[in-house]
Amino acid sequence: MARIETTSNRPYHLVIFGASGFTGQFVVEEVARTVSEGPNGTLKWAIAGRSKQKLEKVLEQAAGVLSRPELRSEVDIIVADVGEPDSLAAMCKQAVIVLNCVGPYRFFGEPVIKACVENGAHHIDISGEPQFLEGMQLNYSNQAAEKGVYIIGSCGFDSIPADMGVLYTRDQFKGTLTAVESFLTVKAGSEGGCIHDGTWQSAVHGFADSHTLLRIRRQFNHKPLPSVGSRLKRRSALFFSDEIQQYTVPFMGSDPSVVKRTQRYLVEEHQATPVQYGAYAGIGSLGNVLKVMFAGMLFWFFVKFSFGRTLLIKYPELFSFGLFSKAGPTKKQMDESSFQFAFYGEGYTEEQDPTKGKPNGKIRILVQGPEAGYVATPIAMVQAALTVLNEPAALPKTGGVYTPGAAFAKTTLINRLNKHGIQFSVV
């Protein structure tokens, strides 16, 4: 397949916007690491953000981490600011794909998407904010389709392992897959785990403004998806999971909404059988359960009031028992962390009629990888961008606003991820 090439007017294959942010700096390192591998060596890329000095510092840091002193002179810097539409337009005109790392996306995401659509650059983000993701689909999908621009959201830990994991489960199942439950477990090392507070801020604003998401969903006017086979039972808010042998809660991120959007797309565009999906996360021992319940009650109480939200955002470590912090994880915490998604699927085997009787086949899939937020997320984002760049013929026929599953169902993204440390396997 032919790669989308740069032109003299559009000199960069990739531009990383928000490169000096907490996640952005790891995306810079991942692009630099990937570019040095074989056929990617001809990739032209630049970094962008508000402060030239901070961007220079990020390049210097990446050059040191990767022992690549030439990065400082090889990689160009573009000064662009979300608050200055002309600077965003100038950035987007120079890029084949913009990798947008500037969150919370509900505050800073739309101007970048608008600039990409108007100036013909594809856009990839790592948002885990359903309101932003679905709002952008509502407002920009038609315009992006007319321009031939692909806007692909949630290409990080939210939600590539979940969305592509469900598709992988479907593709490996011999027959008609009808339902999947996923169980996420995270392993931490001697110093425990930690997440940068940008994710915490997104959660605070998202839960406080959940009525807006409902309003967006009503505007789509979707009919319920048809269900095949047994109805997937919703589990309780806290239960002991036999699958992962620990106490478990429903997964609070954007994965369920992203997977549902993918399934809707596959039903509407490809007449596929929709897969019902339930997402859960392990929280470990009884001691952790008590902590989570207490933190959850505090969160729900404080998030309802503006003074409460101010406190939650000001003191993330206090309210999350150290799980979120303004400093983010240390290198040791990242090196010693990993994640695993276990997918349990059921459906009808090839010889069984899906319209009759109960599902008679089961499958178990694992998706495993390194630390989720700042190692796996950059890998997923960069491989998603390279897939857009190198496999344009395998993407949906028209541009538009897509989930990862909708955009990448017919590509080799899963093979790419397997080669870069995010492993998909049948158990």
C-alpha positions as CSV (number, residue, x, y, z in Angstrom):
1,M,0.0,0.0,0.0
2,A,1.3,3.4,-0.8
3,R,2.1,5.8,2.0
4,I,0.6,9.3,2.1
5,E,3.6,11.4,1.2
6,T,4.5,15.0,2.2
7,T,4.6,17.8,-0.3
8,S,6.5,21.1,-0.4
9,N,3.4,22.8,1.0
10,R,2.8,20.1,3.6
11,P,6.3,19.1,4.7
12,Y,5.6,16.9,7.8
13,H,4.1,13.4,8.0
14,L,3.4,14.0,11.7
15,V,3.2,17.0,13.9
16,I,2.9,16.4,17.7
17,F,0.8,19.2,19.2
18,G,1.2,19.7,22.9
19,A,4.6,18.0,22.8
20,S,5.8,19.7,26.0
21,G,2.8,18.5,28.0
22,F,3.2,15.5,30.4
23,T,2.0,12.9,27.9
24,G,3.2,14.8,24.9
25,Q,6.9,14.4,25.9
26,F,6.5,10.6,25.9
27,V,4.8,10.7,22.5
28,V,7.9,12.7,21.2
29,E,10.2,9.9,22.5
30,E,8.0,7.2,21.0
31,V,8.0,8.9,17.5
32,A,11.8,9.4,17.7
33,R,12.3,5.7,18.7
34,T,10.0,4.5,15.9
35,V,11.4,6.7,13.2
36,S,14.8,5.2,13.8
37,E,13.4,1.7,12.9
38,G,13.9,0.6,9.3
39,P,11.4,1.9,6.7
40,N,10.1,4.7,9.1
41,G,13.5,6.4,8.8
42,T,12.2,8.7,6.0
43,L,9.4,10.0,8.2
44,K,9.4,13.8,8.5
45,W,8.0,15.2,11.7
46,A,7.8,18.3,13.9
47,I,6.7,19.2,17.4
48,A,4.3,22.0,18.2
49,G,3.1,23.9,21.3
50,R,2.9,27.4,22.9
51,S,6.5,27.8,24.1
52,K,9.5,27.4,21.9
53,Q,11.8,27.1,25.0
54,K,9.8,24.2,26.4
55,L,9.7,22.5,23.1
56,E,13.5,22.8,22.8
57,K,13.8,21.3,26.3
58,V,11.6,18.3,25.3
59,L,13.8,17.6,22.3
60,E,16.9,17.9,24.4
61,Q,15.4,15.4,26.9
62,A,14.4,13.0,24.2
63,A,17.9,13.2,22.6
64,G,19.4,12.3,26.0
65,V,17.0,9.4,26.8
66,L,17.5,7.9,23.3
67,S,21.2,8.8,22.9
68,R,20.3,10.6,19.7
69,P,21.9,14.1,19.9
70,E,21.0,14.8,16.3
71,L,17.3,15.1,17.2
72,R,17.8,18.7,18.3
73,S,18.7,19.7,14.8
74,E,16.6,17.2,12.8
75,V,13.2,17.9,14.3
76,D,11.5,21.2,13.6
77,I,9.6,23.3,16.1
78,I,6.2,25.0,15.3
79,V,4.8,27.6,17.7
80,A,1.0,27.1,17.9
81,D,-1.6,28.0,20.6
82,V,-5.1,26.7,21.0
83,G,-6.2,30.3,21.7
84,E,-4.8,31.6,18.4
85,P,-6.7,30.0,15.4
86,D,-4.3,31.4,12.8
87,S,-1.4,29.6,14.5
88,L,-3.4,26.3,14.5
89,A,-4.3,26.8,10.8
90,A,-0.6,27.4,9.9
91,M,0.3,24.2,11.9
92,C,-2.4,22.1,10.3
93,K,-1.5,23.2,6.7
94,Q,2.0,21.8,7.3
95,A,1.0,18.4,8.6
96,V,-0.4,15.2,7.0
97,I,-1.4,14.1,10.5
98,V,-1.7,16.1,13.8
99,L,-1.2,14.0,17.0
100,N,-3.1,16.1,19.5
101,C,-1.9,15.7,23.1
102,V,-3.5,18.8,24.5
103,G,-6.2,18.0,27.2
104,P,-8.6,18.2,28.9
105,Y,-10.0,17.9,25.4
106,R,-13.4,19.4,26.4
107,F,-11.6,22.7,26.9
108,F,-8.9,22.6,24.3
109,G,-9.8,19.9,21.7
110,E,-12.4,21.5,19.4
111,P,-10.2,24.3,18.0
112,V,-7.6,21.8,16.9
113,I,-10.2,19.5,15.2
114,K,-11.8,22.6,13.5
115,A,-8.3,23.7,12.2
116,C,-7.5,20.1,11.0
117,V,-10.8,19.8,9.1
118,E,-10.6,23.2,7.5
119,N,-6.9,22.8,6.5
120,G,-6.9,19.2,5.4
121,A,-4.9,17.5,8.1
122,H,-5.9,14.1,9.7
123,H,-6.2,14.2,13.5
124,I,-5.5,11.6,16.2
125,D,-6.1,12.2,19.9
126,I,-5.9,10.2,23.1
127,S,-9.1,11.5,24.7
128,G,-11.0,9.4,27.2
129,E,-13.8,12.0,27.4
130,P,-17.1,10.7,25.8
131,Q,-18.7,14.1,25.8
132,F,-15.9,15.5,23.6
133,L,-15.6,12.4,21.4
134,E,-19.3,12.2,20.7
135,G,-19.7,16.0,20.4
136,M,-17.0,16.1,17.7
137,Q,-18.7,13.3,15.8
138,L,-22.0,15.2,15.9
139,N,-20.5,18.5,14.8
140,Y,-17.7,17.6,12.4
141,S,-18.3,14.2,10.8
142,N,-20.0,15.5,7.7
143,Q,-17.5,18.3,7.2
144,A,-14.5,15.9,7.7
145,A,-16.1,13.5,5.1
146,E,-16.4,16.3,2.5
147,K,-12.7,17.2,3.0
148,G,-11.5,13.6,3.1
149,V,-10.1,14.1,6.6
150,Y,-10.0,11.3,9.2
151,I,-10.6,12.4,12.8
152,I,-9.9,9.4,15.0
153,G,-10.4,9.8,18.8
154,S,-9.4,7.8,21.8
155,C,-6.2,6.3,20.2
156,G,-4.5,5.8,23.6
157,F,-5.0,3.4,26.5
158,D,-8.5,4.8,26.3
159,S,-9.6,3.0,24.1
160,I,-7.4,1.1,21.6
161,P,-6.9,-2.1,23.8
162,A,-10.6,-2.3,24.5
163,D,-12.0,-1.4,21.0
164,M,-9.4,-3.4,19.0
165,G,-9.6,-6.2,21.6
166,V,-13.3,-6.7,21.0
167,L,-12.7,-6.8,17.2
168,Y,-9.8,-9.2,17.7
169,T,-12.1,-11.4,19.8
170,R,-14.7,-11.3,17.1
171,D,-12.2,-12.1,14.3
172,Q,-10.7,-15.1,16.3
173,F,-14.1,-16.6,17.2
174,K,-15.1,-19.3,14.8
175,G,-18.8,-18.4,14.3
176,T,-21.0,-15.4,15.4
177,L,-19.7,-13.6,18.4
178,T,-22.6,-11.9,20.4
179,A,-21.2,-10.7,23.7
180,V,-17.9,-9.8,25.3
181,E,-16.9,-8.8,28.9
182,S,-13.5,-7.3,29.5
183,F,-11.6,-7.3,32.8
184,L,-8.8,-4.9,33.3
185,T,-6.0,-5.5,35.8
186,V,-3.0,-3.3,36.4
187,K,0.2,-4.5,38.1
188,A,2.3,-2.0,39.9
189,G,5.9,-2.4,41.3
190,S,7.4,-1.7,44.7
191,E,6.5,2.0,44.6
192,G,2.9,1.5,43.5
193,G,1.3,3.2,40.5
194,C,0.3,6.8,39.8
195,I,-1.5,8.8,37.0
196,H,-0.9,12.4,36.1
197,D,-3.7,14.7,37.3
198,G,-4.7,15.8,33.7
199,T,-6.8,12.5,33.6
200,W,-8.3,13.4,37.0
201,Q,-9.3,16.8,35.8
202,S,-11.0,15.3,32.8
203,A,-12.9,12.9,35.1
204,V,-14.0,15.8,37.5
205,H,-15.4,17.9,34.6
206,G,-16.9,14.9,32.8
207,F,-18.9,13.7,35.8
208,A,-20.0,17.2,36.7
209,D,-21.3,17.8,33.2
210,S,-22.8,14.4,32.4
211,H,-26.2,16.0,31.4
212,T,-24.4,17.5,28.3
213,L,-23.4,14.0,27.2
214,L,-27.0,12.9,27.4
215,R,-28.1,15.9,25.3
216,I,-25.5,15.1,22.6
217,R,-26.7,11.5,22.5
218,R,-30.3,12.5,22.1
219,Q,-29.3,14.6,19.1
220,F,-28.0,11.5,17.2
221,N,-31.5,10.0,17.5
222,H,-30.0,6.5,17.4
223,K,-32.3,3.4,17.3
224,P,-31.2,0.7,19.8
225,L,-28.8,-1.8,18.4
226,P,-30.3,-5.1,17.6
227,S,-29.2,-7.9,20.0
228,V,-28.4,-11.4,19.0
229,G,-28.4,-14.3,21.5
230,S,-28.7,-13.9,25.2
231,R,-28.9,-10.4,26.7
232,L,-25.6,-9.6,28.4
233,K,-26.4,-9.2,32.1
234,R,-25.1,-6.0,33.8
235,R,-23.1,-6.9,36.9
236,S,-23.4,-5.1,40.2
237,A,-21.4,-2.0,41.2
238,L,-19.0,-4.2,43.2
239,F,-18.5,-7.9,42.9
240,F,-15.9,-10.6,43.3
241,S,-14.8,-11.7,39.8
242,D,-14.1,-15.4,39.3
243,E,-12.5,-14.5,36.0
244,I,-9.7,-12.4,37.6
245,Q,-10.0,-13.6,41.2
246,Q,-10.3,-10.2,42.7
247,Y,-12.9,-7.5,43.7
248,T,-14.1,-5.7,40.6
249,V,-16.1,-2.6,39.6
250,P,-17.5,-1.4,36.3
251,F,-14.8,0.4,34.2
252,M,-15.4,4.1,34.6
253,G,-13.5,5.3,31.4
254,S,-14.7,5.9,27.9
255,D,-14.2,2.3,26.6
256,P,-17.9,1.1,26.8
257,S,-19.1,4.2,24.9
258,V,-16.3,3.9,22.3
259,V,-16.9,0.2,21.7
260,K,-20.7,0.8,21.3
261,R,-20.0,3.5,18.7
262,T,-17.8,1.1,16.8
263,Q,-20.4,-1.6,16.9
264,R,-23.0,0.8,15.7
265,Y,-20.8,1.8,12.8
266,L,-20.1,-1.8,11.8
267,V,-23.9,-2.6,11.9
268,E,-24.8,0.4,9.8
269,E,-22.0,0.4,7.3
270,H,-21.2,-3.3,7.1
271,Q,-24.3,-5.1,8.3
272,A,-22.2,-6.9,10.9
273,T,-23.7,-8.7,13.9
274,P,-23.3,-6.3,16.9
275,V,-21.3,-7.4,19.9
276,Q,-22.7,-6.5,23.3
277,Y,-20.0,-5.3,25.7
278,G,-19.4,-5.0,29.4
279,A,-16.2,-3.5,30.8
280,Y,-14.9,-4.0,34.3
281,A,-11.7,-3.3,36.3
282,G,-10.1,-5.2,39.1
283,I,-9.4,-3.3,42.3
284,G,-7.8,-6.1,44.3
285,S,-8.2,-6.9,48.0
286,L,-10.9,-6.0,50.5
287,G,-8.7,-3.2,51.8
288,N,-8.6,-1.6,48.3
289,V,-12.4,-2.0,48.1
290,L,-12.9,0.1,51.3
291,K,-10.5,2.8,50.0
292,V,-12.3,2.9,46.6
293,M,-15.7,3.1,48.2
294,F,-14.6,6.0,50.5
295,A,-12.8,7.9,47.7
296,G,-15.9,7.3,45.4
297,M,-18.3,8.7,48.0
298,L,-16.1,11.8,48.5
299,F,-15.8,12.2,44.7
300,W,-19.5,12.0,44.1
301,F,-20.3,14.4,46.9
302,F,-17.7,17.1,45.9
303,V,-18.1,16.9,42.2
304,K,-21.7,18.2,42.5
305,F,-20.6,21.6,43.7
306,S,-18.3,24.2,42.2
307,F,-16.3,24.6,45.4
308,G,-16.0,20.8,45.6
309,R,-14.7,20.6,42.1
310,T,-12.1,23.3,42.9
311,L,-10.9,21.2,45.9
312,L,-10.8,18.0,43.9
313,I,-8.7,19.7,41.1
314,K,-6.5,21.4,43.6
315,Y,-5.7,18.3,45.8
316,P,-5.8,15.2,43.5
317,E,-3.5,13.2,45.7
318,L,-5.6,13.7,48.8
319,F,-8.9,12.8,47.2
320,S,-7.6,9.8,45.2
321,F,-5.3,8.3,47.9
322,G,-2.2,9.1,45.9
323,L,-3.5,7.4,42.7
324,F,-3.4,10.8,40.8
325,S,-0.8,13.4,41.3
326,K,0.3,16.7,39.7
327,A,3.9,15.3,39.3
328,G,2.7,12.1,37.5
329,P,4.5,8.7,37.9
330,T,8.2,8.3,38.4
331,K,10.3,6.4,35.9
332,K,10.6,3.5,38.3
333,Q,6.8,3.4,38.7
334,M,6.4,3.3,34.9
335,D,9.1,0.7,34.4
336,E,7.5,-1.6,37.0
337,S,3.9,-1.2,35.8
338,S,1.9,-3.2,33.3
339,F,-1.7,-3.9,32.3
340,Q,-3.8,-6.8,31.2
341,F,-7.2,-6.9,29.6
342,A,-8.9,-10.4,29.7
343,F,-11.8,-10.6,27.2
344,Y,-14.4,-13.3,27.7
345,G,-16.5,-13.8,24.6
346,E,-19.5,-16.0,23.8
347,G,-21.5,-16.7,20.7
348,Y,-22.7,-19.3,18.3
349,T,-20.3,-21.7,16.7
350,E,-20.3,-22.1,12.9
351,E,-22.8,-25.0,12.8
352,Q,-25.2,-23.3,15.2
353,D,-28.0,-21.0,14.1
354,P,-27.6,-17.6,15.9
355,T,-31.4,-17.0,15.8
356,K,-32.1,-20.2,17.8
357,G,-31.2,-21.3,21.3
358,K,-28.5,-20.1,23.6
359,P,-24.9,-19.3,22.6
360,N,-22.8,-22.5,22.6
361,G,-19.3,-21.2,22.1
362,K,-16.8,-19.4,24.3
363,I,-13.4,-17.6,23.7
364,R,-10.8,-16.0,25.9
365,I,-8.4,-13.3,24.6
366,L,-5.7,-11.4,26.4
367,V,-4.4,-7.9,25.5
368,Q,-1.3,-7.2,27.6
369,G,1.2,-4.3,27.6
370,P,3.5,-2.0,29.6
371,E,2.5,0.8,31.8
372,A,-0.8,2.1,30.5
373,G,-0.8,5.9,30.6
374,Y,2.6,7.0,29.4
375,V,4.2,3.9,27.8
376,A,1.3,2.0,26.1
377,T,-0.6,5.2,25.2
378,P,2.2,6.7,23.1
379,I,2.8,3.3,21.5
380,A,-0.9,3.1,20.5
381,M,-1.1,6.7,19.4
382,V,2.0,6.5,17.2
383,Q,1.1,3.1,15.6
384,A,-2.4,4.5,14.9
385,A,-0.8,7.5,13.1
386,L,1.5,5.2,11.1
387,T,-1.4,3.0,10.1
388,V,-3.3,6.1,8.7
389,L,-0.1,7.1,6.9
390,N,0.9,3.8,5.5
391,E,-2.5,2.1,4.9
392,P,-4.9,4.7,3.5
393,A,-6.6,2.2,1.2
394,A,-7.6,0.1,4.3
395,L,-9.4,3.0,6.1
396,P,-13.1,3.7,5.7
397,K,-13.9,4.9,2.1
398,T,-14.7,8.5,3.2
399,G,-13.2,10.8,5.8
400,G,-15.2,11.5,9.0
401,V,-15.0,11.3,12.8
402,Y,-14.3,7.7,13.8
403,T,-13.6,5.4,16.7
404,P,-10.3,3.3,16.5
405,G,-12.4,0.1,15.7
406,A,-14.3,1.8,12.9
407,A,-11.2,3.4,11.4
408,F,-8.8,0.4,11.8
409,A,-11.0,-2.7,11.5
410,K,-9.4,-3.6,8.1
411,T,-5.8,-2.5,8.8
412,T,-2.8,-4.2,10.3
413,L,-2.9,-2.0,13.4
414,I,-3.1,-5.1,15.7
415,N,0.1,-6.6,14.1
416,R,1.8,-3.3,14.5
417,L,0.9,-3.2,18.2
418,N,2.1,-6.8,18.7
419,K,5.5,-5.8,17.3
420,H,5.7,-2.8,19.7
421,G,4.9,-4.4,23.0
422,I,1.1,-4.4,23.2
423,Q,0.3,-8.1,22.7
424,F,-3.0,-9.6,21.5
425,S,-3.3,-13.3,22.0
426,V,-5.9,-16.2,22.2
427,V,-5.8,-18.1,25.4
